[in-house]
Amino acid sequence: MALDQTKMSAVAYGAGQTLYLYQTNDTAAQVAGANYFNDMADQLRVGDIILVAGDQDGSPVINLFAVSGNDGTTVTVTGTAGALS
């Protein structure tokens, strides 16, 4: 799937980083995939944290990602490969 910016909110800011909450039913692999966050390249900075909340087959899933690269066009994230529980 693709990023739905209407479901991404900045929830905290401090020490030069922003914490975002993003709600999606996309899998962690999809979210971590190439080009997923590129539409927000003008907003996301290296070091920002994205908490992804979703529902996979009726089970709540939380994944945590950090923006590890942003050249102004391409955003790269790294983080959990599966659910935190």
C-alpha positions as CSV (number, residue, x, y, z in Angstrom):
1,M,0.0,0.0,0.0
2,A,1.0,3.6,0.1
3,L,1.5,6.2,2.8
4,D,-1.7,7.9,3.9
5,Q,-0.5,11.3,5.2
6,T,-3.9,12.0,6.8
7,K,-3.1,9.2,9.3
8,M,0.3,10.5,10.3
9,S,0.5,13.0,13.2
10,A,3.4,14.7,15.0
11,V,2.7,14.0,18.7
12,A,5.9,15.3,20.3
13,Y,9.0,17.3,19.6
14,G,12.2,17.6,21.5
15,A,16.0,17.6,21.2
16,G,15.7,18.2,17.5
17,Q,13.6,15.1,16.9
18,T,9.9,14.7,16.2
19,L,7.8,11.7,17.3
20,Y,5.1,10.7,14.8
21,L,2.1,8.4,15.3
22,Y,1.0,6.7,12.1
23,Q,-2.0,4.4,11.8
24,T,-2.1,1.8,9.0
25,N,-2.9,-1.8,8.4
26,D,0.1,-2.2,6.1
27,T,2.7,-4.7,7.3
28,A,6.0,-3.7,8.9
29,A,7.8,-4.9,5.8
30,Q,5.6,-2.6,3.6
31,V,6.2,0.4,5.8
32,A,10.0,-0.3,6.0
33,G,10.1,-0.7,2.2
34,A,11.7,1.6,-0.3
35,N,9.8,4.8,-1.1
36,Y,7.1,4.4,1.5
37,F,7.7,7.7,3.2
38,N,9.0,9.7,0.2
39,D,5.9,11.8,0.0
40,M,6.9,13.3,3.4
41,A,10.6,14.0,2.5
42,D,10.0,17.7,3.1
43,Q,8.9,17.1,6.7
44,L,10.8,14.1,8.0
45,R,14.3,14.5,9.3
46,V,17.0,12.0,10.1
47,G,16.5,10.9,13.7
48,D,12.8,11.4,13.7
49,I,10.8,8.5,15.2
50,I,7.7,6.9,13.8
51,L,5.4,4.8,16.0
52,V,3.3,2.7,13.6
53,A,0.0,1.4,15.0
54,G,-2.0,-1.1,13.1
55,D,-4.3,-4.1,13.0
56,Q,-3.1,-7.2,11.4
57,D,-5.8,-9.9,11.1
58,G,-7.6,-8.6,14.2
59,S,-4.5,-8.3,16.4
60,P,-3.1,-4.9,17.4
61,V,0.4,-4.4,16.1
62,I,3.0,-1.7,17.1
63,N,6.2,-1.1,15.2
64,L,8.8,1.5,15.8
65,F,10.9,3.1,13.1
66,A,13.6,5.8,12.9
67,V,14.3,7.9,9.9
68,S,17.8,6.9,9.0
69,G,18.2,8.8,5.7
70,N,16.6,11.6,3.8
71,D,18.2,13.3,0.8
72,G,15.2,15.5,0.2
73,T,13.6,13.1,-2.2
74,T,14.1,9.6,-0.8
75,V,13.3,8.7,2.9
76,T,14.8,5.6,4.5
77,V,13.6,4.1,7.7
78,T,15.0,1.4,10.0
79,G,13.5,-0.3,12.9
80,T,11.5,-3.2,14.1
81,A,10.9,-6.0,11.6
82,G,7.9,-7.3,13.5
83,A,5.5,-6.6,16.2
84,L,6.5,-5.2,19.6
85,S,4.5,-7.0,22.3
